[in-house]
């Protein structure tokens, strides 16, 4: 993010039109990922053209079951990211062109990042004692 490329906020209804505009303008899809917050999910997506990235963030409520329209018809490689988000967070992507049905990733726990989020505060670490130089 040191190149002045901040994340721009999107609403869910801007998701598909933004992807379509980037595809028309010759951008490529670089990444799509997600994170769980206490009361919502954040989905992050990046497009690139001429070595410059444009980044977006959309927030989805946890209830009802979150869904975003699939971008796989616009950017075919999106099916990999969307299947991953489906397997990790339980998100739904209507229109997904290649749907692994929740079996894209093998995880020990089904939907490992869909549960409750707890925020832990780090305890302050005591300052390290400096070693004194031996007296001469």
N, C-alpha and C positions, 0 to 999 in steps of 0.2 A: 504494500500500500504506500510505499515511499514515493511512487511515481505520480502522486496526485490522482489516484484512481479510487475514490470512495465508493461505498455501496449506496446506491440510490434506492429509495423505498418504492415498492410497487404494491398495489392492491391486487387481490386475486383476479378481479375482472380485467386487469391490465396485463396479466401473465401471457396469454396467447397473442394479443396484438403486438406486444413488445417483441416477442420472439419472431413473429411474422415480419415486422419492420426490420429487425436485424438481419434476417435471412435475405430479404429483398435488397438490403444495402451491402450485401456481400460479407457479412460477419460470419464467423464460425463459432459453434458452441465449444467452450473450453472446459467448463466444469459445472456441476450442480451437486450441492451437498446440503445437509440439514443439521440442525441442532435443536435439542429439546430445552425449552425454558419452563419455568414453573407453571405458567398459565397458557403457553402457546408453543408452537413449533415455528422455527425460522428456516426458510428454504432460501439458499443462496445460489445464484447462477451468474456465470461470467461468459461474455462474448468477446471475441478478439478480431481485430482487423488491423493490418499494417503494424503489428507489434504493440498495439495499444488495446487494453482491455476496458470493457465497460461492465460494471458489476451491479447486481440488483439483489434486493432482499424482499421477500414477501413473508408476512406473518399470518399463520393459520391458527385459529382457536383449536384447543384440544377436543372440545365437544361442540357439535357432533363430530363423528369420525372425519378427520380432515381429508379434503380432496382438492386436487388441482387438475385442470385438464392436461392431458399428455401433450408434450411437445414433439413426440416421436414422429409424427407425420410431417413436421416442419424440419426438424433436425433428427434424422434417423438414429444417430448415436445416443440420443436422449433416452432410448429404451433401457440402456444399461444403468444410467443414474436413477431413473424412475423405479426400476425393479429393486435397486439397492435401497432407496428410500422407503419403498413398500415393505421390504423385509426387515429393515432396522427400526422404522418408526410406525408402521401400520398405515401410512398414507395411501390414499386411493388415487389412481390416475386414469379417469375415464378416457377411452380412446387409445390406450397404450397398444402399440402395434405388435409388440412381442412381449407377452405377459407370461412370466414364469410362475405365476400363481403362488407367490410367497416362497419359492424354492430357488431363487437366484443365488443366495448366499447360504452357506452352512454355518449356523450359529448354535452355540450351546443352549441359548435361551431364545425362545420365540419372541420376536419383536423386542430386542434388548433395550432399545432407547425410547420405548413408548410409555414407560411407567412414570411414577412420581419422581420429581426432581427435588433433591434437597441441596441446599447451599450451605457449605461448611466454611466457617471462617478459620483462617489459619491462625494458630496461636503464635504469639511473638516469640521468636527464638532469642535466648539470652546471648548477649554479646560475647564473642570469643575473647578469652583472656590473652593478652599479648605476652609473649615470652620476653622476659628482660634479658638484656645482654649480660653475660657473666662479668662480674667485677674483676678488675685486674689488680 
